[in-house]
Amino acid sequence: MKYISTRGADSASGPEAIVRGLASDGGLFCPSSFPALTPELLDMLGKLPYYKRAAFVLGMFLGGASPRDGFSDGELEGFAEQAYAPFDGGAQRAAPVTELDGQISLLELWHGPTAAFKDMALRMLPFLMTAGARKIGADKRICILTATSGDTGKAALAGFKDVGGTAVFVFYPRDGVSAVQRLQMVTQGGGNVGVCAINGNFDDAQTGVKRIFADRALAEAADGAGWMLSSANSINPGRLLPQVAYYISAYCDMAASGRLKKGAPLDIAVPTGNFGNILAAYYAREMGLPLGRLVCASNKNDVLTVFLRDGVYDRRRELSLTTSPSMDILVSSNFERALYHLSGGDADMIRDLMRRLSDDGIYTVSGGLRSAFAECFTGGSCDDAGAARVIRETWDERDILLDPHTAVAVDVARRNLTGNPMLVVSTASPFKFCEAVLDALAADGPFAAELDENGADARFDPMQRLSALTGLMPPRPLLGLAGRPGRFTDSVDPSDMPSRITL
Ligand SMILES: *Cc1c(COP(=O)(O)O)cnc(C)c1O
């Protein structure tokens, strides 16, 4: 399989696209075609444990005629088994589907080591990248630059920690992540990692990283020192492809449990920021998985909702900080891939739209492209108050504790039910967002009295408080974070980001 840049002037094999991360023309690598998932293959996958499903799906995209062009089935199975071993359900059951109510199921993707769905791909990426580098004969060490809205950073740090031949640097918006997300990153151990806050928001961090990639002088300096730059953001196809697998896996599980009739359409709702997760669902749909509507759920930063309604992408507004910080994004980088696929690979148009977005902050698409989006995507948004209400009601009525991102998607999903079963992607543990979840539960709910008792006591750790109030245990990797000293405590302006990359 060839990977082609959305901007038309670069292409690469799968391993090369993953090692490089970003195309040389500034575009994103996309598969040149979608492998076909037949009903027979789906039946076969249904009988396998999670890691074998994941390996098979990856093989469809990344297998190669020669070892240089792709990964072998055996390699991928070995990677997946190791990647998903530290999950709660083990490699066998890394992405379980649970029931929310009669119509809605949850795909729980946060049982990995950093308690957010980013682990699903970032556990695999180090294997794909290091093995990929050997395949293409890259003789440089790989320096991975990452902008994070909160969860990618920790998952990238944990995934690449002390992986030979790599270094990883993470930039996060100083005031744009939750307390637990920040603690997870600044306490990161390992000899090949760096973390730095930036005085700005996520879009500033992402733009800063893109600028570093485009900086020839910096690339040459890195090259001279024996390093090449790559990305662990979802612009890297090695992030995107492992995410396709869990939609296929969820479909198999729902068909097996009777939540879904085999072959019948399933609607999917995804809490969306950079458009990576929902794009993976679109890939599964293009492969032939029977998916109906793909519901793109946003918080108050509802640029995508407006686009899907009006065909206008307009980033000319202030980014709002919300209780779902991993979705506080105005420029969704993977949206470029959606434009590419839905326009039939019109690279000239993509270059024009991306130039408009960067110069004018706004672009409008043609009627044809608008209807192509409308054919599979629905948009909707939910503000902080709406998410809090969903968290409180879901806890009161069903004893299920949602994180604010998942709550946004549940709210938007409820307003967009079509009669098909609906699968909402649950992207993080509520214990990563303790303050927001406590606030949601406290608003004249049954916990108000207890909160008042402890609320004045600043020593009472919010994670312990949430655990005491709900009787739920935080995920093991989050325990003990509060007392740990931070290693990385400084912050810089976006223009100084290059100075933090020390090789
Ligand atoms: C990253 C993230 C999202 C958004 O996912 P995208 O792939 O960027 O659209 C949603 N929820 C959580 C918890 C996240 O960490």
The ligand as an SDF file (V2000), in Angstrom:
LIG
                    3D

 15 15  0  0  0  0  0  0  0  0999 V2000
   -7.5700   13.3480   22.2520 C   0  0  0  0  0  0  0  0  0  0  0  0
   -8.8720   13.2220   22.9340 C   0  0  0  0  0  0  0  0  0  0  0  0
  -10.0780   13.4720   22.2700 C   0  0  0  0  0  0  0  0  0  0  0  0
  -10.1280   13.9680   20.8390 C   0  0  0  0  0  0  0  0  0  0  0  0
   -9.6780   13.0020   19.9280 O   0  0  0  0  0  0  0  0  0  0  0  0
   -9.2300   13.4290   18.4410 P   0  0  0  0  0  0  0  0  0  0  0  0
   -8.7030   12.1960   17.8310 O   0  0  0  0  0  0  0  0  0  0  0  0
   -8.1700   14.4720   18.6400 O   0  0  0  0  0  0  0  0  0  0  0  0
  -10.4280   13.9820   17.7690 O   0  0  0  0  0  0  0  0  0  0  0  0
  -11.2660   13.2650   22.9520 C   0  0  0  0  0  0  0  0  0  0  0  0
  -11.2610   12.8580   24.2370 N   0  0  0  0  0  0  0  0  0  0  0  0
  -10.1290   12.6210   24.9150 C   0  0  0  0  0  0  0  0  0  0  0  0
  -10.2080   12.1980   26.3340 C   0  0  0  0  0  0  0  0  0  0  0  0
   -8.8960   12.7890   24.3010 C   0  0  0  0  0  0  0  0  0  0  0  0
   -7.7670   12.5530   24.9710 O   0  0  0  0  0  0  0  0  0  0  0  0
  1  2  1  0
  2  3  1  0
  2 14  2  0
  3  4  1  0
  3 10  2  0
  4  5  1  0
  5  6  1  0
  6  7  2  0
  6  8  1  0
  6  9  1  0
 10 11  1  0
 11 12  2  0
 12 13  1  0
 12 14  1  0
 14 15  1  0
M  END
$$$$
